[in-house]
Amino acid sequence: MTQATREQQIAALEKDWAENPRWKGIKRGYSAADVVRLRGSLQVEHTLAKRGAEKLWNLVNTEPFVNTLGALTGNQAMQQVKAGLKAIYLSGWQVAGDANNAGEM
């Protein structure tokens, strides 16, 4: 897969800002060209995080409310999913501590 040219990246970002409802009403003191200029040379993809963020954005913008609970462990999160919760809060610190075999934080 080839990386888009600088001009293509600028055009894609401008299009996203103009058409994506997520950015409606956002005022910026910088341009798409500024953003592209400051990006690194390698495009980093966080596929799972991006998909999760898109799903959550869709939920909070299409449902009247979203029931959720906090999970202290990965096992609790799995149980909540099986119970039908659409969203779960997982503290990064807590989950990392749960997986810490050294017994120290």
TATA-V980838 format. One line per field, one symbol per residue. ss: DSSP state (~ for helix, > for strand, _ for the rest). psi: psi as a letter, one per 30 degrees, with the letter a starting at -180 (. if undefined). burial: I if it has 24 or more other C-alpha atoms within 12 Angstrom, else O. Layout:
ss = ???
psi = ???
burial = ???
//
This chain:
ss = _____~~~~~~~~~~~~~~_~~~________~~~~~~~________~~~~~~~~~~~~~~~~_____>>>>__~~~~~~~~~____>>>>_~~~~~~~_______
psi = kkklleeeeeeeeeeeeefkfegkfkkkglleeeeeefllfkjkkieeeeeeeeeeeeefffkeljkllkkfleeeeeeeeffgkfkkkjkeeeeeeegjffgk.
burial = OOOOOOOOOOOOOOOOOOOOOOOOOOOOOOOIOOOIOOOOOOOOOOOOOOOOOOOOOOOOOOOOOOOOOOIOOOOOIOOOOOOOOIIIIOOOOOOOOOOOOOOOO
//
